[in-house]
Amino acid sequence: MKELVKVIAVSLVDHPEEVVVTERETDKAIIIELHVAQDDMGKVIGKQGRIAKAIRSVVKAAASGEEKKVIVDIA
């Protein structure tokens, strides 16, 4: 999942070298944190959060076989 989020984010931003994706796991969920440059936050979030919602939907679909819930956090 981490690689999927990174590929999507790198294709959206102007500063792909500043994209950092971390993954941590809890008992019930896998939390993926996406960090981008401050200038690129708007591109990753999108108008009214549409792009962020789309990223979360794609990751949720890709993780449908997982037993745990996958959460994408954009920081």
Distance bins in CASP14 RR format, pairs under 12 A and 6 or more apart:
PFRMAT RR
TARGET T0000
AUTHOR 0000-0000-0000
RMODE 2
METHOD distances of the structure
MODEL  1
1 7 0 0 0 0 0 1 0 0 0 0 0
1 8 0 0 0 0 0 1 0 0 0 0 0
1 21 0 0 0 0 1 0 0 0 0 0 0
1 22 0 0 0 0 0 1 0 0 0 0 0
1 23 1 0 0 1 0 0 0 0 0 0 0
1 24 0 0 0 0 0 1 0 0 0 0 0
1 25 0 0 0 0 0 1 0 0 0 0 0
1 29 0 0 0 0 0 1 0 0 0 0 0
1 30 1 0 0 1 0 0 0 0 0 0 0
1 31 0 0 0 0 0 1 0 0 0 0 0
1 32 1 0 1 0 0 0 0 0 0 0 0
1 33 0 0 0 0 0 1 0 0 0 0 0
1 34 0 0 0 0 0 1 0 0 0 0 0
1 55 0 0 0 0 0 1 0 0 0 0 0
1 56 0 0 0 0 0 1 0 0 0 0 0
1 58 0 0 0 0 0 1 0 0 0 0 0
1 59 1 0 1 0 0 0 0 0 0 0 0
1 60 0 0 0 0 1 0 0 0 0 0 0
1 61 0 0 0 0 0 1 0 0 0 0 0
1 62 1 0 0 1 0 0 0 0 0 0 0
1 63 1 0 1 0 0 0 0 0 0 0 0
1 64 0 0 0 0 0 1 0 0 0 0 0
1 65 0 0 0 0 0 1 0 0 0 0 0
1 66 0 0 0 0 1 0 0 0 0 0 0
1 68 0 0 0 0 0 1 0 0 0 0 0
1 69 0 0 0 0 0 1 0 0 0 0 0
1 70 1 0 1 0 0 0 0 0 0 0 0
1 71 0 0 0 0 0 1 0 0 0 0 0
1 72 0 0 0 0 1 0 0 0 0 0 0
2 8 0 0 0 0 0 1 0 0 0 0 0
2 9 0 0 0 0 0 1 0 0 0 0 0
2 19 0 0 0 0 0 1 0 0 0 0 0
2 20 0 0 0 0 0 1 0 0 0 0 0
2 21 1 0 1 0 0 0 0 0 0 0 0
2 22 1 0 0 1 0 0 0 0 0 0 0
2 23 1 0 1 0 0 0 0 0 0 0 0
2 24 0 0 0 0 0 1 0 0 0 0 0
2 25 0 0 0 0 0 1 0 0 0 0 0
2 30 0 0 0 0 1 0 0 0 0 0 0
2 31 0 0 0 0 0 1 0 0 0 0 0
2 32 1 0 0 1 0 0 0 0 0 0 0
2 33 0 0 0 0 1 0 0 0 0 0 0
2 34 0 0 0 0 1 0 0 0 0 0 0
2 59 0 0 0 0 1 0 0 0 0 0 0
2 62 0 0 0 0 0 1 0 0 0 0 0
2 63 0 0 0 0 0 1 0 0 0 0 0
2 70 0 0 0 0 0 1 0 0 0 0 0
2 72 0 0 0 0 0 1 0 0 0 0 0
3 9 0 0 0 0 0 1 0 0 0 0 0
3 10 0 0 0 0 0 1 0 0 0 0 0
3 19 0 0 0 0 0 1 0 0 0 0 0
3 21 0 0 0 0 1 0 0 0 0 0 0
3 23 0 0 0 0 1 0 0 0 0 0 0
3 32 0 0 0 0 0 1 0 0 0 0 0
3 59 0 0 0 0 0 1 0 0 0 0 0
3 62 0 0 0 0 0 1 0 0 0 0 0
4 10 0 0 0 0 0 1 0 0 0 0 0
4 11 0 0 0 0 0 1 0 0 0 0 0
4 21 0 0 0 0 1 0 0 0 0 0 0
4 23 0 0 0 0 0 1 0 0 0 0 0
4 32 0 0 0 0 1 0 0 0 0 0 0
4 34 0 0 0 0 0 1 0 0 0 0 0
4 55 0 0 0 0 1 0 0 0 0 0 0
4 56 0 0 0 0 0 1 0 0 0 0 0
4 57 0 0 0 0 0 1 0 0 0 0 0
4 58 1 0 0 1 0 0 0 0 0 0 0
4 59 1 0 0 1 0 0 0 0 0 0 0
4 60 0 0 0 0 0 1 0 0 0 0 0
4 61 0 0 0 0 0 1 0 0 0 0 0
4 62 1 0 1 0 0 0 0 0 0 0 0
4 63 0 0 0 0 1 0 0 0 0 0 0
4 70 0 0 0 0 0 1 0 0 0 0 0
4 72 0 0 0 0 1 0 0 0 0 0 0
5 11 0 0 0 0 0 1 0 0 0 0 0
5 12 0 0 0 0 0 1 0 0 0 0 0
5 19 0 0 0 0 1 0 0 0 0 0 0
5 20 0 0 0 0 0 1 0 0 0 0 0
5 21 1 0 1 0 0 0 0 0 0 0 0
5 22 0 0 0 0 1 0 0 0 0 0 0
5 23 0 0 0 0 1 0 0 0 0 0 0
5 30 0 0 0 0 0 1 0 0 0 0 0
5 31 0 0 0 0 0 1 0 0 0 0 0
5 32 1 0 1 0 0 0 0 0 0 0 0
5 33 0 0 0 0 1 0 0 0 0 0 0
5 34 1 0 1 0 0 0 0 0 0 0 0
5 35 0 0 0 0 0 1 0 0 0 0 0
5 36 0 0 0 0 0 1 0 0 0 0 0
5 44 0 0 0 0 0 1 0 0 0 0 0
5 52 0 0 0 0 0 1 0 0 0 0 0
5 54 0 0 0 0 0 1 0 0 0 0 0
5 55 1 0 0 1 0 0 0 0 0 0 0
5 56 0 0 0 0 1 0 0 0 0 0 0
5 58 0 0 0 0 1 0 0 0 0 0 0
5 59 1 0 0 1 0 0 0 0 0 0 0
5 60 0 0 0 0 0 1 0 0 0 0 0
5 62 0 0 0 0 1 0 0 0 0 0 0
5 63 0 0 0 0 0 1 0 0 0 0 0
5 70 0 0 0 0 1 0 0 0 0 0 0
5 71 0 0 0 0 0 1 0 0 0 0 0
5 72 1 0 0 1 0 0 0 0 0 0 0
5 73 0 0 0 0 0 1 0 0 0 0 0
5 74 0 0 0 0 1 0 0 0 0 0 0
6 12 0 0 0 0 0 1 0 0 0 0 0
6 13 0 0 0 0 0 1 0 0 0 0 0
6 16 0 0 0 0 1 0 0 0 0 0 0
6 17 0 0 0 0 0 1 0 0 0 0 0
6 18 0 0 0 0 0 1 0 0 0 0 0
6 19 1 0 0 1 0 0 0 0 0 0 0
6 20 0 0 0 0 1 0 0 0 0 0 0
6 21 1 0 1 0 0 0 0 0 0 0 0
6 22 0 0 0 0 0 1 0 0 0 0 0
6 23 0 0 0 0 0 1 0 0 0 0 0
6 32 0 0 0 0 1 0 0 0 0 0 0
6 33 0 0 0 0 0 1 0 0 0 0 0
6 34 0 0 0 0 1 0 0 0 0 0 0
6 35 0 0 0 0 0 1 0 0 0 0 0
6 36 0 0 0 0 0 1 0 0 0 0 0
6 44 0 0 0 0 0 1 0 0 0 0 0
6 55 0 0 0 0 0 1 0 0 0 0 0
6 59 0 0 0 0 0 1 0 0 0 0 0
6 72 0 0 0 0 0 1 0 0 0 0 0
7 13 0 0 0 0 0 1 0 0 0 0 0
7 16 0 0 0 0 0 1 0 0 0 0 0
7 19 0 0 0 0 1 0 0 0 0 0 0
7 21 0 0 0 0 1 0 0 0 0 0 0
7 34 0 0 0 0 0 1 0 0 0 0 0
7 55 0 0 0 0 0 1 0 0 0 0 0
7 58 0 0 0 0 0 1 0 0 0 0 0
7 59 0 0 0 0 0 1 0 0 0 0 0
7 62 0 0 0 0 0 1 0 0 0 0 0
8 16 0 0 0 0 0 1 0 0 0 0 0
8 19 0 0 0 0 1 0 0 0 0 0 0
8 21 0 0 0 0 1 0 0 0 0 0 0
8 32 0 0 0 0 0 1 0 0 0 0 0
8 34 0 0 0 0 1 0 0 0 0 0 0
8 36 0 0 0 0 0 1 0 0 0 0 0
8 43 0 0 0 0 0 1 0 0 0 0 0
8 44 0 0 0 0 1 0 0 0 0 0 0
8 51 0 0 0 0 1 0 0 0 0 0 0
8 52 0 0 0 0 0 1 0 0 0 0 0
8 54 0 0 0 0 1 0 0 0 0 0 0
8 55 1 0 1 0 0 0 0 0 0 0 0
8 56 0 0 0 0 0 1 0 0 0 0 0
8 57 0 0 0 0 0 1 0 0 0 0 0
8 58 1 0 0 1 0 0 0 0 0 0 0
8 59 0 0 0 0 1 0 0 0 0 0 0
8 62 0 0 0 0 0 1 0 0 0 0 0
8 72 0 0 0 0 1 0 0 0 0 0 0
8 74 0 0 0 0 0 1 0 0 0 0 0
9 15 0 0 0 0 0 1 0 0 0 0 0
9 16 1 0 0 1 0 0 0 0 0 0 0
9 17 0 0 0 0 0 1 0 0 0 0 0
9 18 0 0 0 0 1 0 0 0 0 0 0
9 19 1 0 1 0 0 0 0 0 0 0 0
9 20 0 0 0 0 1 0 0 0 0 0 0
9 21 1 0 0 1 0 0 0 0 0 0 0
9 32 0 0 0 0 0 1 0 0 0 0 0
9 33 0 0 0 0 0 1 0 0 0 0 0
9 34 1 0 1 0 0 0 0 0 0 0 0
9 35 0 0 0 0 1 0 0 0 0 0 0
9 36 1 0 0 1 0 0 0 0 0 0 0
9 37 0 0 0 0 0 1 0 0 0 0 0
9 40 0 0 0 0 1 0 0 0 0 0 0
9 41 0 0 0 0 0 1 0 0 0 0 0
9 42 0 0 0 0 0 1 0 0 0 0 0
9 43 0 0 0 0 1 0 0 0 0 0 0
9 44 1 0 0 1 0 0 0 0 0 0 0
9 45 0 0 0 0 0 1 0 0 0 0 0
9 51 0 0 0 0 1 0 0 0 0 0 0
9 52 0 0 0 0 0 1 0 0 0 0 0
9 54 0 0 0 0 0 1 0 0 0 0 0
9 55 1 0 0 1 0 0 0 0 0 0 0
9 58 0 0 0 0 0 1 0 0 0 0 0
9 59 0 0 0 0 0 1 0 0 0 0 0
9 72 0 0 0 0 0 1 0 0 0 0 0
9 74 0 0 0 0 1 0 0 0 0 0 0
9 75 0 0 0 0 0 1 0 0 0 0 0
10 16 1 0 1 0 0 0 0 0 0 0 0
10 17 0 0 0 0 1 0 0 0 0 0 0
10 18 0 0 0 0 1 0 0 0 0 0 0
10 19 1 0 1 0 0 0 0 0 0 0 0
10 20 0 0 0 0 0 1 0 0 0 0 0
10 21 0 0 0 0 1 0 0 0 0 0 0
10 34 0 0 0 0 0 1 0 0 0 0 0
10 36 0 0 0 0 1 0 0 0 0 0 0
10 37 0 0 0 0 0 1 0 0 0 0 0
10 40 0 0 0 0 0 1 0 0 0 0 0
10 43 0 0 0 0 0 1 0 0 0 0 0
10 44 0 0 0 0 0 1 0 0 0 0 0
11 19 0 0 0 0 1 0 0 0 0 0 0
11 36 0 0 0 0 0 1 0 0 0 0 0
11 40 0 0 0 0 0 1 0 0 0 0 0
11 43 0 0 0 0 0 1 0 0 0 0 0
11 44 0 0 0 0 0 1 0 0 0 0 0
11 51 0 0 0 0 0 1 0 0 0 0 0
11 55 0 0 0 0 0 1 0 0 0 0 0
12 19 0 0 0 0 1 0 0 0 0 0 0
12 34 0 0 0 0 0 1 0 0 0 0 0
12 36 0 0 0 0 1 0 0 0 0 0 0
12 37 0 0 0 0 0 1 0 0 0 0 0
12 40 1 0 0 1 0 0 0 0 0 0 0
12 41 0 0 0 0 0 1 0 0 0 0 0
12 42 0 0 0 0 1 0 0 0 0 0 0
12 43 1 0 1 0 0 0 0 0 0 0 0
12 44 1 0 1 0 0 0 0 0 0 0 0
12 45 0 0 0 0 1 0 0 0 0 0 0
12 46 0 0 0 0 1 0 0 0 0 0 0
12 51 1 0 0 1 0 0 0 0 0 0 0
12 52 0 0 0 0 0 1 0 0 0 0 0
12 54 0 0 0 0 0 1 0 0 0 0 0
12 55 0 0 0 0 1 0 0 0 0 0 0
12 74 0 0 0 0 0 1 0 0 0 0 0
13 19 1 0 0 1 0 0 0 0 0 0 0
13 20 0 0 0 0 0 1 0 0 0 0 0
13 34 0 0 0 0 0 1 0 0 0 0 0
13 35 0 0 0 0 0 1 0 0 0 0 0
13 36 1 0 1 0 0 0 0 0 0 0 0
13 37 1 0 0 1 0 0 0 0 0 0 0
13 38 0 0 0 0 0 1 0 0 0 0 0
13 39 0 0 0 0 1 0 0 0 0 0 0
13 40 1 1 0 0 0 0 0 0 0 0 0
13 41 0 0 0 0 1 0 0 0 0 0 0
13 42 0 0 0 0 1 0 0 0 0 0 0
13 43 1 0 1 0 0 0 0 0 0 0 0
13 44 1 0 0 1 0 0 0 0 0 0 0
13 45 0 0 0 0 0 1 0 0 0 0 0
13 46 0 0 0 0 0 1 0 0 0 0 0
13 51 0 0 0 0 0 1 0 0 0 0 0
13 74 0 0 0 0 0 1 0 0 0 0 0
14 36 0 0 0 0 1 0 0 0 0 0 0
14 37 1 0 0 1 0 0 0 0 0 0 0
14 38 0 0 0 0 0 1 0 0 0 0 0
14 39 1 0 0 1 0 0 0 0 0 0 0
14 40 1 0 1 0 0 0 0 0 0 0 0
14 41 0 0 0 0 0 1 0 0 0 0 0
14 42 0 0 0 0 0 1 0 0 0 0 0
14 43 1 0 0 1 0 0 0 0 0 0 0
14 44 0 0 0 0 0 1 0 0 0 0 0
15 35 0 0 0 0 0 1 0 0 0 0 0
15 36 1 0 0 1 0 0 0 0 0 0 0
15 37 1 0 1 0 0 0 0 0 0 0 0
15 38 0 0 0 0 1 0 0 0 0 0 0
15 39 1 0 0 1 0 0 0 0 0 0 0
15 40 1 0 1 0 0 0 0 0 0 0 0
15 41 0 0 0 0 0 1 0 0 0 0 0
15 43 0 0 0 0 1 0 0 0 0 0 0
15 44 0 0 0 0 0 1 0 0 0 0 0
16 36 0 0 0 0 1 0 0 0 0 0 0
16 37 0 0 0 0 1 0 0 0 0 0 0
16 40 0 0 0 0 1 0 0 0 0 0 0
16 43 0 0 0 0 0 1 0 0 0 0 0
16 44 0 0 0 0 0 1 0 0 0 0 0
17 36 0 0 0 0 0 1 0 0 0 0 0
17 37 0 0 0 0 1 0 0 0 0 0 0
17 40 0 0 0 0 0 1 0 0 0 0 0
18 34 0 0 0 0 0 1 0 0 0 0 0
18 35 1 0 0 1 0 0 0 0 0 0 0
18 36 1 0 0 1 0 0 0 0 0 0 0
18 37 1 0 1 0 0 0 0 0 0 0 0
18 38 0 0 0 0 1 0 0 0 0 0 0
18 39 0 0 0 0 1 0 0 0 0 0 0
18 40 1 0 0 1 0 0 0 0 0 0 0
18 41 0 0 0 0 0 1 0 0 0 0 0
18 44 0 0 0 0 0 1 0 0 0 0 0
19 33 0 0 0 0 0 1 0 0 0 0 0
19 34 1 0 0 1 0 0 0 0 0 0 0
19 35 1 0 0 1 0 0 0 0 0 0 0
19 36 1 0 1 0 0 0 0 0 0 0 0
19 37 0 0 0 0 1 0 0 0 0 0 0
19 40 0 0 0 0 1 0 0 0 0 0 0
19 41 0 0 0 0 0 1 0 0 0 0 0
19 43 0 0 0 0 0 1 0 0 0 0 0
19 44 0 0 0 0 1 0 0 0 0 0 0
19 74 0 0 0 0 0 1 0 0 0 0 0
19 75 0 0 0 0 0 1 0 0 0 0 0
20 32 0 0 0 0 0 1 0 0 0 0 0
20 33 0 0 0 0 1 0 0 0 0 0 0
20 34 1 0 0 1 0 0 0 0 0 0 0
20 35 1 0 1 0 0 0 0 0 0 0 0
20 36 1 0 0 1 0 0 0 0 0 0 0
20 37 0 0 0 0 1 0 0 0 0 0 0
20 40 0 0 0 0 0 1 0 0 0 0 0
20 74 0 0 0 0 0 1 0 0 0 0 0
20 75 0 0 0 0 1 0 0 0 0 0 0
21 31 0 0 0 0 0 1 0 0 0 0 0
21 32 1 0 0 1 0 0 0 0 0 0 0
21 33 1 0 0 1 0 0 0 0 0 0 0
21 34 1 0 1 0 0 0 0 0 0 0 0
21 35 1 0 0 1 0 0 0 0 0 0 0
21 36 0 0 0 0 1 0 0 0 0 0 0
21 44 0 0 0 0 0 1 0 0 0 0 0
21 55 0 0 0 0 0 1 0 0 0 0 0
21 59 0 0 0 0 0 1 0 0 0 0 0
21 72 0 0 0 0 1 0 0 0 0 0 0
21 73 0 0 0 0 0 1 0 0 0 0 0
21 74 0 0 0 0 0 1 0 0 0 0 0
21 75 0 0 0 0 0 1 0 0 0 0 0
22 30 0 0 0 0 0 1 0 0 0 0 0
22 31 0 0 0 0 1 0 0 0 0 0 0
22 32 1 0 0 1 0 0 0 0 0 0 0
22 33 1 0 1 0 0 0 0 0 0 0 0
22 34 0 0 0 0 1 0 0 0 0 0 0
22 35 1 0 0 1 0 0 0 0 0 0 0
22 72 0 0 0 0 0 1 0 0 0 0 0
22 73 0 0 0 0 1 0 0 0 0 0 0
22 75 0 0 0 0 1 0 0 0 0 0 0
23 29 0 0 0 0 0 1 0 0 0 0 0
23 30 1 0 0 1 0 0 0 0 0 0 0
23 31 1 0 0 1 0 0 0 0 0 0 0
23 32 1 0 1 0 0 0 0 0 0 0 0
23 33 1 0 0 1 0 0 0 0 0 0 0
23 34 0 0 0 0 0 1 0 0 0 0 0
23 59 0 0 0 0 0 1 0 0 0 0 0
23 63 0 0 0 0 0 1 0 0 0 0 0
23 68 0 0 0 0 0 1 0 0 0 0 0
23 70 0 0 0 0 1 0 0 0 0 0 0
23 71 0 0 0 0 0 1 0 0 0 0 0
23 72 0 0 0 0 0 1 0 0 0 0 0
23 73 0 0 0 0 0 1 0 0 0 0 0
24 30 1 0 0 1 0 0 0 0 0 0 0
24 31 1 0 1 0 0 0 0 0 0 0 0
24 32 0 0 0 0 1 0 0 0 0 0 0
24 33 1 0 0 1 0 0 0 0 0 0 0
24 68 0 0 0 0 0 1 0 0 0 0 0
24 70 0 0 0 0 0 1 0 0 0 0 0
24 71 0 0 0 0 0 1 0 0 0 0 0
24 73 0 0 0 0 0 1 0 0 0 0 0
25 31 1 0 0 1 0 0 0 0 0 0 0
25 32 0 0 0 0 0 1 0 0 0 0 0
25 66 0 0 0 0 0 1 0 0 0 0 0
25 67 0 0 0 0 0 1 0 0 0 0 0
25 68 1 0 0 1 0 0 0 0 0 0 0
25 69 0 0 0 0 0 1 0 0 0 0 0
25 70 0 0 0 0 0 1 0 0 0 0 0
25 71 0 0 0 0 0 1 0 0 0 0 0
26 68 0 0 0 0 1 0 0 0 0 0 0
26 69 0 0 0 0 1 0 0 0 0 0 0
26 70 0 0 0 0 0 1 0 0 0 0 0
26 71 0 0 0 0 1 0 0 0 0 0 0
27 67 0 0 0 0 0 1 0 0 0 0 0
27 68 0 0 0 0 1 0 0 0 0 0 0
27 69 0 0 0 0 0 1 0 0 0 0 0
28 66 0 0 0 0 0 1 0 0 0 0 0
28 67 0 0 0 0 1 0 0 0 0 0 0
28 68 1 0 0 1 0 0 0 0 0 0 0
28 69 1 0 0 1 0 0 0 0 0 0 0
28 70 0 0 0 0 0 1 0 0 0 0 0
28 71 0 0 0 0 0 1 0 0 0 0 0
29 60 0 0 0 0 0 1 0 0 0 0 0
29 63 0 0 0 0 0 1 0 0 0 0 0
29 66 0 0 0 0 1 0 0 0 0 0 0
29 67 0 0 0 0 0 1 0 0 0 0 0
29 68 1 0 1 0 0 0 0 0 0 0 0
29 69 1 0 1 0 0 0 0 0 0 0 0
29 70 1 0 0 1 0 0 0 0 0 0 0
29 71 1 0 1 0 0 0 0 0 0 0 0
29 72 0 0 0 0 0 1 0 0 0 0 0
29 73 0 0 0 0 0 1 0 0 0 0 0
30 59 0 0 0 0 1 0 0 0 0 0 0
30 60 0 0 0 0 0 1 0 0 0 0 0
30 62 0 0 0 0 0 1 0 0 0 0 0
30 63 1 0 0 1 0 0 0 0 0 0 0
30 65 0 0 0 0 0 1 0 0 0 0 0
30 66 1 0 0 1 0 0 0 0 0 0 0
30 67 0 0 0 0 1 0 0 0 0 0 0
30 68 1 0 1 0 0 0 0 0 0 0 0
30 69 1 0 0 1 0 0 0 0 0 0 0
30 70 1 0 1 0 0 0 0 0 0 0 0
30 71 1 0 0 1 0 0 0 0 0 0 0
30 72 0 0 0 0 1 0 0 0 0 0 0
30 73 0 0 0 0 0 1 0 0 0 0 0
31 59 0 0 0 0 0 1 0 0 0 0 0
31 63 0 0 0 0 0 1 0 0 0 0 0
31 68 0 0 0 0 1 0 0 0 0 0 0
31 69 0 0 0 0 1 0 0 0 0 0 0
31 70 0 0 0 0 1 0 0 0 0 0 0
31 71 1 0 1 0 0 0 0 0 0 0 0
31 72 0 0 0 0 1 0 0 0 0 0 0
31 73 1 0 0 1 0 0 0 0 0 0 0
31 74 0 0 0 0 0 1 0 0 0 0 0
31 75 0 0 0 0 0 1 0 0 0 0 0
32 55 0 0 0 0 1 0 0 0 0 0 0
32 56 0 0 0 0 1 0 0 0 0 0 0
32 58 0 0 0 0 0 1 0 0 0 0 0
32 59 1 0 0 1 0 0 0 0 0 0 0
32 60 0 0 0 0 0 1 0 0 0 0 0
32 62 0 0 0 0 0 1 0 0 0 0 0
32 63 0 0 0 0 1 0 0 0 0 0 0
32 66 0 0 0 0 0 1 0 0 0 0 0
32 68 0 0 0 0 0 1 0 0 0 0 0
32 69 0 0 0 0 0 1 0 0 0 0 0
32 70 1 0 0 1 0 0 0 0 0 0 0
32 71 1 0 0 1 0 0 0 0 0 0 0
32 72 1 0 1 0 0 0 0 0 0 0 0
32 73 1 0 0 1 0 0 0 0 0 0 0
32 74 0 0 0 0 1 0 0 0 0 0 0
32 75 0 0 0 0 0 1 0 0 0 0 0
33 70 0 0 0 0 0 1 0 0 0 0 0
33 71 0 0 0 0 1 0 0 0 0 0 0
33 72 0 0 0 0 1 0 0 0 0 0 0
33 73 1 0 1 0 0 0 0 0 0 0 0
33 74 1 0 0 1 0 0 0 0 0 0 0
33 75 1 0 1 0 0 0 0 0 0 0 0
34 40 0 0 0 0 0 1 0 0 0 0 0
34 41 0 0 0 0 0 1 0 0 0 0 0
34 43 0 0 0 0 0 1 0 0 0 0 0
34 44 1 0 0 1 0 0 0 0 0 0 0
34 45 0 0 0 0 0 1 0 0 0 0 0
34 51 0 0 0 0 0 1 0 0 0 0 0
34 52 0 0 0 0 1 0 0 0 0 0 0
34 55 1 0 0 1 0 0 0 0 0 0 0
34 56 0 0 0 0 0 1 0 0 0 0 0
34 59 0 0 0 0 0 1 0 0 0 0 0
34 71 0 0 0 0 0 1 0 0 0 0 0
34 72 1 0 0 1 0 0 0 0 0 0 0
34 73 1 0 0 1 0 0 0 0 0 0 0
34 74 1 0 1 0 0 0 0 0 0 0 0
34 75 1 0 0 1 0 0 0 0 0 0 0
35 41 0 0 0 0 1 0 0 0 0 0 0
35 44 0 0 0 0 1 0 0 0 0 0 0
35 73 0 0 0 0 1 0 0 0 0 0 0
35 74 0 0 0 0 1 0 0 0 0 0 0
35 75 1 0 1 0 0 0 0 0 0 0 0
36 42 0 0 0 0 1 0 0 0 0 0 0
36 43 1 0 0 1 0 0 0 0 0 0 0
36 44 1 0 1 0 0 0 0 0 0 0 0
36 45 0 0 0 0 1 0 0 0 0 0 0
36 51 0 0 0 0 0 1 0 0 0 0 0
36 52 0 0 0 0 0 1 0 0 0 0 0
36 55 0 0 0 0 0 1 0 0 0 0 0
36 74 1 0 0 1 0 0 0 0 0 0 0
36 75 0 0 0 0 1 0 0 0 0 0 0
37 43 0 0 0 0 1 0 0 0 0 0 0
37 44 0 0 0 0 1 0 0 0 0 0 0
38 44 0 0 0 0 0 1 0 0 0 0 0
38 45 0 0 0 0 0 1 0 0 0 0 0
38 75 0 0 0 0 0 1 0 0 0 0 0
40 46 0 0 0 0 0 1 0 0 0 0 0
40 51 0 0 0 0 0 1 0 0 0 0 0
40 74 0 0 0 0 0 1 0 0 0 0 0
41 49 0 0 0 0 0 1 0 0 0 0 0
41 51 0 0 0 0 0 1 0 0 0 0 0
41 52 0 0 0 0 1 0 0 0 0 0 0
41 74 1 0 0 1 0 0 0 0 0 0 0
41 75 0 0 0 0 1 0 0 0 0 0 0
42 48 0 0 0 0 0 1 0 0 0 0 0
42 49 0 0 0 0 1 0 0 0 0 0 0
42 50 0 0 0 0 0 1 0 0 0 0 0
42 51 0 0 0 0 1 0 0 0 0 0 0
42 52 0 0 0 0 1 0 0 0 0 0 0
42 74 0 0 0 0 1 0 0 0 0 0 0
43 49 0 0 0 0 0 1 0 0 0 0 0
43 50 0 0 0 0 0 1 0 0 0 0 0
43 51 1 0 0 1 0 0 0 0 0 0 0
43 52 0 0 0 0 0 1 0 0 0 0 0
43 55 0 0 0 0 0 1 0 0 0 0 0
43 74 0 0 0 0 0 1 0 0 0 0 0
44 50 0 0 0 0 0 1 0 0 0 0 0
44 51 1 0 0 1 0 0 0 0 0 0 0
44 52 1 0 0 1 0 0 0 0 0 0 0
44 53 0 0 0 0 0 1 0 0 0 0 0
44 54 0 0 0 0 0 1 0 0 0 0 0
44 55 1 0 0 1 0 0 0 0 0 0 0
44 56 0 0 0 0 0 1 0 0 0 0 0
44 72 0 0 0 0 0 1 0 0 0 0 0
44 73 0 0 0 0 0 1 0 0 0 0 0
44 74 1 0 1 0 0 0 0 0 0 0 0
44 75 0 0 0 0 0 1 0 0 0 0 0
45 51 1 0 0 1 0 0 0 0 0 0 0
45 52 1 0 1 0 0 0 0 0 0 0 0
45 53 0 0 0 0 1 0 0 0 0 0 0
45 54 0 0 0 0 0 1 0 0 0 0 0
45 55 0 0 0 0 1 0 0 0 0 0 0
45 56 0 0 0 0 0 1 0 0 0 0 0
45 72 0 0 0 0 0 1 0 0 0 0 0
45 74 1 0 0 1 0 0 0 0 0 0 0
45 75 0 0 0 0 0 1 0 0 0 0 0
46 52 1 0 0 1 0 0 0 0 0 0 0
46 53 0 0 0 0 1 0 0 0 0 0 0
46 54 0 0 0 0 1 0 0 0 0 0 0
46 55 0 0 0 0 0 1 0 0 0 0 0
46 74 0 0 0 0 0 1 0 0 0 0 0
47 53 0 0 0 0 0 1 0 0 0 0 0
47 54 0 0 0 0 0 1 0 0 0 0 0
48 54 0 0 0 0 0 1 0 0 0 0 0
49 55 0 0 0 0 1 0 0 0 0 0 0
49 56 0 0 0 0 1 0 0 0 0 0 0
49 57 0 0 0 0 0 1 0 0 0 0 0
49 74 0 0 0 0 1 0 0 0 0 0 0
50 56 0 0 0 0 0 1 0 0 0 0 0
50 57 0 0 0 0 0 1 0 0 0 0 0
51 57 0 0 0 0 0 1 0 0 0 0 0
51 58 0 0 0 0 0 1 0 0 0 0 0
51 72 0 0 0 0 0 1 0 0 0 0 0
51 74 0 0 0 0 1 0 0 0 0 0 0
52 58 0 0 0 0 0 1 0 0 0 0 0
52 59 0 0 0 0 0 1 0 0 0 0 0
52 72 1 0 0 1 0 0 0 0 0 0 0
52 73 0 0 0 0 1 0 0 0 0 0 0
52 74 1 0 1 0 0 0 0 0 0 0 0
52 75 0 0 0 0 0 1 0 0 0 0 0
53 59 0 0 0 0 0 1 0 0 0 0 0
53 60 0 0 0 0 0 1 0 0 0 0 0
53 72 0 0 0 0 1 0 0 0 0 0 0
53 74 0 0 0 0 0 1 0 0 0 0 0
54 60 0 0 0 0 0 1 0 0 0 0 0
54 61 0 0 0 0 0 1 0 0 0 0 0
54 72 0 0 0 0 0 1 0 0 0 0 0
55 61 0 0 0 0 0 1 0 0 0 0 0
55 62 0 0 0 0 0 1 0 0 0 0 0
55 70 0 0 0 0 0 1 0 0 0 0 0
55 71 0 0 0 0 0 1 0 0 0 0 0
55 72 1 0 0 1 0 0 0 0 0 0 0
55 73 0 0 0 0 0 1 0 0 0 0 0
55 74 1 0 0 1 0 0 0 0 0 0 0
56 62 0 0 0 0 0 1 0 0 0 0 0
56 63 0 0 0 0 0 1 0 0 0 0 0
56 69 0 0 0 0 0 1 0 0 0 0 0
56 70 0 0 0 0 1 0 0 0 0 0 0
56 71 0 0 0 0 1 0 0 0 0 0 0
56 72 1 0 1 0 0 0 0 0 0 0 0
56 73 0 0 0 0 1 0 0 0 0 0 0
56 74 0 0 0 0 1 0 0 0 0 0 0
57 63 0 0 0 0 0 1 0 0 0 0 0
57 64 0 0 0 0 0 1 0 0 0 0 0
57 70 0 0 0 0 0 1 0 0 0 0 0
57 72 0 0 0 0 1 0 0 0 0 0 0
58 64 0 0 0 0 0 1 0 0 0 0 0
58 70 0 0 0 0 0 1 0 0 0 0 0
58 72 0 0 0 0 1 0 0 0 0 0 0
59 66 0 0 0 0 0 1 0 0 0 0 0
59 69 0 0 0 0 0 1 0 0 0 0 0
59 70 1 0 1 0 0 0 0 0 0 0 0
59 71 0 0 0 0 1 0 0 0 0 0 0
59 72 1 0 1 0 0 0 0 0 0 0 0
59 73 0 0 0 0 0 1 0 0 0 0 0
59 74 0 0 0 0 0 1 0 0 0 0 0
60 66 0 0 0 0 1 0 0 0 0 0 0
60 68 0 0 0 0 0 1 0 0 0 0 0
60 69 0 0 0 0 1 0 0 0 0 0 0
60 70 1 0 0 1 0 0 0 0 0 0 0
60 71 0 0 0 0 1 0 0 0 0 0 0
60 72 0 0 0 0 1 0 0 0 0 0 0
61 70 0 0 0 0 1 0 0 0 0 0 0
62 70 0 0 0 0 1 0 0 0 0 0 0
62 72 0 0 0 0 0 1 0 0 0 0 0
63 69 0 0 0 0 1 0 0 0 0 0 0
63 70 1 0 1 0 0 0 0 0 0 0 0
63 71 0 0 0 0 1 0 0 0 0 0 0
63 72 0 0 0 0 1 0 0 0 0 0 0
64 70 0 0 0 0 1 0 0 0 0 0 0
END
